[in-house]
């Protein structure tokens, strides 16, 4: 995965990347492109939350730029936003949840940096899905922990993660 150094935030924000890239302290980092299983999981997460958008008062956004700090922009596979917050072209308020689906190119070091950026922004639900095994992990206390239930008490959202699994085709 290539990176480009010495790029201003303004240049990053007005440049289109295919697929969208992330901006980390002046460097453009390409994101891993998903294969069929990656795409299927991304669609399943979106379908699940779309079914509950009104009930939970959320917005579902695939590959939305999220400004995790003044000099870092991440692009989660799926972001779940609080619909009570204003719409923004780039999320500057912490999403309720973000989901990352692993790709063969992902490295633990790079993934951990990304998850720490999400945690530093204050995102309460940070999930990683391994499409090869179908296992869910939640990032908590600076580590990935296998979990089977999504629970966001503040929004009253709770469900077994296996319910998303049945939507993967």
FILUMGU-594582 format. One record per residue: residue in one letter; x, y, z of N, C-alpha, C in turn. Coordinates in nm, 3 decimals. Example, Ala and Ser with C-alpha at 12.3 -4.5 7.8 and 13.67 -1.06 7.14 Angstrom:
% residues 2
REC   residu    n_east   n_north      n_up   ca_east   ca_north     ca_up    c_east   c_north      c_up
REC        A     1.319    -0.569     0.780     1.230     -0.450     0.780     1.320    -0.330     0.780
REC        S     1.285    -0.225     0.708     1.367     -0.106     0.714     1.290     0.003     0.787
This chain:
% residues 169
REC   residu    n_east   n_north      n_up   ca_east   ca_north     ca_up    c_east   c_north      c_up
REC        X     0.082    -0.116     0.000     0.000      0.000     0.000     0.088     0.124     0.000
REC        X     0.073     0.209    -0.098     0.156      0.326    -0.114     0.106     0.442    -0.028
REC        X     0.198     0.531     0.005     0.162      0.654     0.074     0.227     0.770     0.000
REC        X     0.167     0.887     0.010     0.223      1.009    -0.046     0.246     1.105     0.068
REC        X     0.369     1.161     0.078     0.405      1.247     0.189     0.398     1.394     0.149
REC        X     0.384     1.479     0.250     0.390      1.622     0.230     0.271     1.684     0.161
REC        X     0.153     1.633     0.187     0.031      1.684     0.125    -0.043     1.767     0.229
REC        X    -0.095     1.883     0.188    -0.171      1.967     0.281    -0.311     1.910     0.301
REC        X    -0.372     1.947     0.412    -0.510      1.904     0.438    -0.602     1.955     0.328
REC        X    -0.581     2.079     0.286    -0.666      2.137     0.182    -0.658     2.056     0.053
REC        X    -0.536     2.014     0.015    -0.520      1.933    -0.106    -0.590     1.799    -0.091
REC        X    -0.573     1.736     0.025    -0.641      1.609     0.052    -0.792     1.623     0.038
REC        X    -0.846     1.727     0.099    -0.992      1.742     0.102    -1.052     1.773    -0.035
REC        X    -0.976     1.832    -0.124    -1.032      1.863    -0.256    -0.990     1.765    -0.365
REC        X    -0.918     1.660    -0.327    -0.874      1.559    -0.423    -0.960     1.435    -0.408
REC        X    -0.999     1.377    -0.522    -1.074      1.252    -0.520    -0.977     1.136    -0.535
REC        X    -0.992     1.039    -0.449    -0.910      0.918    -0.452    -1.004     0.800    -0.478
REC        X    -0.957     0.703    -0.553    -1.040      0.586    -0.584    -0.961     0.460    -0.554
REC        X    -0.994     0.388    -0.448    -1.093      0.422    -0.345    -1.042     0.538    -0.260
REC        X    -1.131     0.593    -0.178    -1.093      0.707    -0.094    -0.974     0.669    -0.008
REC        X    -0.888     0.765     0.016    -0.767      0.744     0.095    -0.780     0.813     0.229
REC        X    -0.690     0.780     0.319    -0.689      0.843     0.450    -0.574     0.944     0.456
REC        X    -0.588     1.040     0.544    -0.487      1.146     0.560    -0.434     1.138     0.702
REC        X    -0.304     1.114     0.713    -0.241      1.097     0.844    -0.120     1.189     0.854
REC        X    -0.138     1.298     0.927    -0.028      1.390     0.955     0.053     1.430     0.831
REC        X    -0.016     1.468     0.724     0.050      1.514     0.603     0.078     1.408     0.500
REC        X     0.043     1.284     0.531     0.064      1.175     0.436    -0.070     1.116     0.393
REC        X    -0.078     1.081     0.266    -0.196      1.013     0.213    -0.168     0.864     0.221
REC        X    -0.257     0.791     0.286    -0.243      0.646     0.296    -0.356     0.580     0.217
REC        X    -0.318     0.497     0.123    -0.418      0.422     0.048    -0.483     0.321     0.141
REC        X    -0.611     0.296     0.117    -0.683      0.194     0.193    -0.685     0.065     0.115
REC        X    -0.693    -0.044     0.188    -0.706     -0.175     0.123    -0.840    -0.180     0.051
REC        X    -0.837    -0.232    -0.069    -0.963     -0.247    -0.142    -1.021    -0.383    -0.111
REC        X    -1.149    -0.383    -0.091    -1.216     -0.506    -0.051    -1.244    -0.599    -0.166
REC        X    -1.247    -0.725    -0.133    -1.286     -0.828    -0.228    -1.431    -0.862    -0.196
REC        X    -1.483    -0.965    -0.259    -1.624     -0.998    -0.245    -1.666    -1.019    -0.100
REC        X    -1.588    -1.094    -0.022    -1.630     -1.118     0.116    -1.629    -0.989     0.198
REC        X    -1.533    -0.902     0.174    -1.526     -0.773     0.241    -1.650    -0.691     0.208
REC        X    -1.683    -0.686     0.081    -1.798     -0.611     0.034    -1.929    -0.668     0.090
REC        X    -1.938    -0.801     0.096    -2.059     -0.865     0.149    -2.080    -0.829     0.296
REC        X    -1.974    -0.827     0.375    -1.985     -0.790     0.515    -2.023    -0.643     0.529
REC        X    -1.963    -0.559     0.447    -1.995     -0.417     0.451    -2.145    -0.397     0.422
REC        X    -2.194    -0.464     0.321    -2.337     -0.454     0.286    -2.426    -0.508     0.398
REC        X    -2.385    -0.616     0.462    -2.466     -0.675     0.570    -2.477    -0.579     0.689
REC        X    -2.368    -0.516     0.725    -2.372     -0.419     0.836    -2.466    -0.305     0.801
REC        X    -2.453    -0.256     0.679    -2.540     -0.146     0.636    -2.687    -0.188     0.638
REC        X    -2.718    -0.306     0.584    -2.856     -0.354     0.583    -2.912    -0.361     0.725
REC        X    -2.833    -0.416     0.817    -2.879     -0.432     0.954    -2.915    -0.298     1.016
REC        X    -2.825    -0.202     1.003    -2.851     -0.072     1.064    -2.957     0.007     0.988
REC        X    -2.964    -0.008     0.855    -3.071      0.057     0.778    -3.208     0.013     0.829
REC        X    -3.221    -0.117     0.861    -3.348     -0.170     0.911    -3.390    -0.101     1.041
REC        X    -3.296    -0.045     1.114    -3.323      0.013     1.245    -3.297     0.164     1.251
REC        X    -3.278     0.228     1.138    -3.244      0.371     1.137    -3.343     0.457     1.215
REC        X    -3.471     0.440     1.188    -3.571      0.522     1.255    -3.585     0.484     1.403
REC        X    -3.586     0.356     1.431    -3.600      0.307     1.569    -3.487     0.359     1.658
REC        X    -3.365     0.357     1.608    -3.249      0.397     1.687    -3.207     0.542     1.660
REC        X    -3.271     0.607     1.564    -3.240      0.746     1.528    -3.092     0.762     1.489
REC        X    -3.054     0.680     1.392    -2.915      0.681     1.344    -2.911     0.701     1.193
REC        X    -2.793     0.736     1.145    -2.765      0.742     1.002    -2.654     0.642     0.974
REC        X    -2.665     0.571     0.862    -2.567      0.471     0.823    -2.488     0.527     0.705
REC        X    -2.355     0.526     0.718    -2.272      0.581     0.612    -2.154     0.489     0.580
REC        X    -2.151     0.437     0.457    -2.033      0.360     0.416    -1.921     0.455     0.373
REC        X    -1.801     0.423     0.413    -1.681      0.493     0.367    -1.689     0.644     0.376
REC        X    -1.736     0.694     0.490    -1.745      0.837     0.517    -1.615     0.884     0.582
REC        X    -1.560     0.993     0.534    -1.442      1.050     0.599    -1.479     1.096     0.740
REC        X    -1.393     1.060     0.835    -1.411      1.097     0.975    -1.284     1.166     1.021
REC        X    -1.296     1.291     1.065    -1.179      1.365     1.113    -1.157     1.328     1.259
REC        X    -1.060     1.241     1.282    -1.036      1.190     1.418    -0.950     1.283     1.502
REC        X    -0.877     1.374     1.437    -0.796      1.476     1.505    -0.771     1.587     1.404
REC        X    -0.711     1.697     1.445    -0.689      1.806     1.348    -0.608     1.766     1.224
REC        X    -0.524     1.664     1.236    -0.439      1.626     1.122    -0.459     1.482     1.076
REC        X    -0.573     1.423     1.113    -0.599      1.285     1.073    -0.743     1.267     1.027
REC        X    -0.756     1.206     0.910    -0.886      1.173     0.854    -0.886     1.025     0.822
REC        X    -0.978     0.952     0.882    -0.992      0.809     0.859    -1.118     0.784     0.777
REC        X    -1.124     0.667     0.714    -1.239      0.629     0.632    -1.283     0.489     0.674
REC        X    -1.367     0.479     0.778    -1.415      0.347     0.822    -1.498     0.281     0.711
REC        X    -1.502     0.150     0.711    -1.586      0.079     0.615    -1.732     0.118     0.632
REC        X    -1.779     0.125     0.756    -1.916      0.169     0.785    -1.912     0.254     0.912
REC        X    -1.981     0.368     0.908    -1.997      0.453     1.026    -2.145     0.462     1.060
REC        X    -2.175     0.460     1.188    -2.311      0.479     1.237    -2.312     0.611     1.312
REC        X    -2.396     0.705     1.264    -2.398      0.840     1.318    -2.527     0.865     1.396
REC        X    -2.519     0.951     1.496    -2.635      0.994     1.572    -2.713     1.091     1.484
REC        X    -2.835     1.059     1.450    -2.916      1.143     1.362    -2.955     1.275     1.427
REC        X    -2.938     1.288     1.557    -2.967      1.414     1.626    -2.858     1.519     1.602
REC        X    -2.741     1.474     1.559    -2.632      1.568     1.531    -2.646     1.622     1.389
REC        X    -2.590     1.739     1.363    -2.603      1.795     1.228    -2.533     1.710     1.123
REC        X    -2.587     1.714     1.000    -2.521      1.648     0.888    -2.395     1.726     0.855
REC        X    -2.288     1.653     0.827    -2.161      1.716     0.793    -2.103     1.645     0.670
REC        X    -2.033     1.718     0.584    -1.968      1.653     0.470    -1.863     1.551     0.516
REC        X    -1.796     1.585     0.625    -1.696      1.498     0.688    -1.735     1.493     0.835
REC        X    -1.742     1.374     0.893    -1.782      1.363     1.034    -1.675     1.423     1.124
REC        X    -1.715     1.522     1.202    -1.624      1.580     1.302    -1.673     1.548     1.443
REC        X    -1.797     1.503     1.454    -1.849      1.453     1.582    -1.826     1.302     1.584
REC        X    -1.793     1.246     1.699    -1.769      1.101     1.703    -1.892     1.022     1.660
REC        X    -1.875     0.931     1.565    -1.986      0.840     1.532    -2.021     0.755     1.654
REC        X    -2.141     0.699     1.653    -2.182      0.605     1.757    -2.097     0.479     1.747
REC        X    -2.072     0.438     1.622    -1.994      0.316     1.599    -1.923     0.326     1.464
REC        X    -1.810     0.257     1.456    -1.743      0.237     1.328    -1.711     0.089     1.316
REC        X    -1.714     0.042     1.191    -1.683     -0.097     1.161    -1.571    -0.101     1.058
REC        X    -1.472    -0.182     1.086    -1.364     -0.210     0.992    -1.371    -0.358     0.957
REC        X    -1.370    -0.387     0.829    -1.369     -0.525     0.783    -1.228    -0.553     0.733
REC        X    -1.168    -0.657     0.785    -1.030     -0.688     0.749    -1.018    -0.725     0.602
REC        X    -0.906    -0.682     0.544    -0.868     -0.720     0.408    -0.735    -0.793     0.417
REC        X    -0.703    -0.875     0.317    -0.577     -0.949     0.322    -0.454    -0.857     0.338
REC        X    -0.462    -0.733     0.289    -0.349     -0.641     0.297    -0.332    -0.574     0.432
REC        X    -0.432    -0.585     0.520    -0.424     -0.517     0.650    -0.313    -0.576     0.735
REC        X    -0.243    -0.486     0.805    -0.142     -0.530     0.901    -0.191    -0.493     1.040
REC        X    -0.148    -0.566     1.139    -0.189     -0.541     1.276    -0.144    -0.402     1.319
REC        X    -0.025    -0.363     1.285     0.028     -0.232     1.325    -0.057    -0.118     1.269
REC        X    -0.085    -0.127     1.140    -0.164     -0.022     1.077    -0.308    -0.021     1.131
REC        X    -0.367    -0.138     1.149    -0.501     -0.147     1.203    -0.507    -0.087     1.344
REC        X    -0.410    -0.120     1.428    -0.406     -0.069     1.564    -0.396     0.083     1.567
REC        X    -0.315     0.141     1.479    -0.306      0.288     1.471    -0.442     0.348     1.438
REC        X    -0.512     0.287     1.345    -0.643      0.336     1.304    -0.742     0.325     1.420
REC        X    -0.744     0.212     1.489    -0.837      0.191     1.600    -0.808     0.288     1.714
REC        X    -0.681     0.316     1.738    -0.645      0.414     1.842    -0.692     0.554     1.804
REC        X    -0.686     0.587     1.675    -0.739      0.717     1.632    -0.889     0.726     1.660
REC        X    -0.962     0.619     1.632    -1.106      0.617     1.660    -1.132     0.634     1.810
REC        X    -1.058     0.561     1.891    -1.075      0.569     2.036    -1.041     0.709     2.086
REC        X    -0.935     0.768     2.032    -0.895      0.902     2.072    -0.999     1.007     2.038
REC        X    -1.078     0.983     1.935    -1.185      1.074     1.898    -1.305     1.060     1.992
REC        X    -1.313     0.947     2.063    -1.424      0.924     2.154    -1.534     0.837     2.097
REC        X    -1.505     0.760     1.994    -1.605      0.671     1.935    -1.625     0.554     2.032
REC        X    -1.747     0.534     2.082    -1.767      0.431     2.185    -1.767     0.287     2.133
REC        X    -1.811     0.265     2.011    -1.820      0.130     1.958    -1.730     0.117     1.835
REC        X    -1.619     0.048     1.852    -1.521      0.030     1.746    -1.510    -0.120     1.722
REC        X    -1.555    -0.165     1.603    -1.564     -0.307     1.573    -1.477    -0.345     1.454
REC        X    -1.420    -0.464     1.463    -1.341     -0.522     1.354    -1.401    -0.658     1.323
REC        X    -1.422    -0.682     1.195    -1.479     -0.809     1.151    -1.378    -0.878     1.060
REC        X    -1.356    -1.005     1.089    -1.271     -1.088     1.003    -1.364    -1.164     0.909
REC        X    -1.368    -1.127     0.781    -1.462     -1.193     0.690    -1.429    -1.340     0.665
REC        X    -1.305    -1.377     0.689    -1.265     -1.516     0.668    -1.324    -1.609     0.773
REC        X    -1.332    -1.560     0.897    -1.381     -1.643     1.007    -1.520    -1.603     1.054
REC        X    -1.562    -1.480     1.020    -1.690     -1.430     1.067    -1.687    -1.388     1.213
REC        X    -1.567    -1.372     1.269    -1.556     -1.333     1.410    -1.559    -1.182     1.424
REC        X    -1.621    -1.136     1.532    -1.632     -0.995     1.564    -1.541    -0.965     1.682
REC        X    -1.472    -0.852     1.674    -1.390     -0.806     1.786    -1.421    -0.659     1.810
REC        X    -1.424    -0.623     1.937    -1.447     -0.484     1.976    -1.317    -0.430     2.031
REC        X    -1.281    -0.309     1.992    -1.159     -0.245     2.041    -1.192    -0.177     2.173
REC        X    -1.130    -0.223     2.278    -1.153     -0.168     2.411    -1.026    -0.179     2.492
REC        X    -0.999    -0.075     2.569    -0.879     -0.072     2.653    -0.755    -0.106     2.573
REC        X    -0.747    -0.048     2.454    -0.631     -0.059     2.365    -0.603    -0.201     2.314
REC        X    -0.707    -0.283     2.310    -0.689     -0.417     2.254    -0.818    -0.467     2.190
REC        X    -0.803    -0.561     2.099    -0.919     -0.623     2.036    -0.966    -0.739     2.122
REC        X    -1.095    -0.735     2.155    -1.155     -0.840     2.238    -1.269    -0.903     2.158
REC        X    -1.272    -1.036     2.152    -1.383     -1.103     2.084    -1.510    -1.077     2.160
REC        X    -1.612    -1.034     2.087    -1.741     -1.004     2.148    -1.852    -1.058     2.060
REC        X    -1.965    -1.086     2.122    -2.079     -1.139     2.046    -2.200    -1.046     2.050
REC        X    -2.195    -0.940     2.134    -2.309     -0.849     2.147    -2.266    -0.704     2.127
REC        X    -2.347    -0.632     2.053    -2.330     -0.488     2.037    -2.417    -0.424     2.145
REC        X    -2.360    -0.331     2.219    -2.436     -0.267     2.327    -2.393    -0.121     2.338
REC        X    -2.485    -0.032     2.311    -2.463      0.111     2.331    -2.574     0.162     2.421
REC        X    -2.546     0.165     2.550    -2.648      0.199     2.650    -2.706     0.338     2.627
REC        X    -2.621     0.434     2.592    -2.667      0.571     2.574    -2.772     0.586     2.467
REC        X    -2.769     0.501     2.365    -2.866      0.507     2.256    -2.972     0.398     2.268
REC        X    -2.957     0.310     2.367    -3.053      0.202     2.384    -3.044     0.097     2.274
REC        X    -2.925     0.080     2.219    -2.906     -0.016     2.109    -2.835    -0.139     2.165
REC        X    -2.897    -0.254     2.145    -2.836     -0.380     2.189    -2.887    -0.493     2.101
REC        X    -2.795    -0.577     2.054    -2.833     -0.692     1.973    -2.715    -0.788     1.963
REC        X    -2.743    -0.916     1.936    -2.633     -1.010     1.912    -2.575    -0.985     1.773
REC        X    -2.445    -0.981     1.765    -2.379     -0.953     1.637    -2.410    -1.061     1.533
REC        X    -2.447    -1.180     1.578    -2.481     -1.288     1.484    -2.598    -1.250     1.394
REC        X    -2.678    -1.153     1.436    -2.790     -1.110     1.352    -2.741    -1.045     1.223
REC        X    -2.624    -0.987     1.227    -2.565     -0.931     1.104    -2.517    -1.044     1.014
REC        X    -2.465    -1.148     1.075    -2.409     -1.261     0.999    -2.508    -1.321     0.902
REC        X    -2.635    -1.328     0.941    -2.735     -1.390     0.852    -2.760    -1.306     0.727
REC        X    -2.716    -1.182     0.725    -2.735     -1.095     0.609    -2.620    -1.104     0.508
REC        X    -2.513    -1.173     0.545    -2.398     -1.187     0.454    -2.433    -1.288     0.347
REC        X    -2.419    -1.249     0.222    -2.451     -1.340     0.110    -2.330    -1.358     0.023
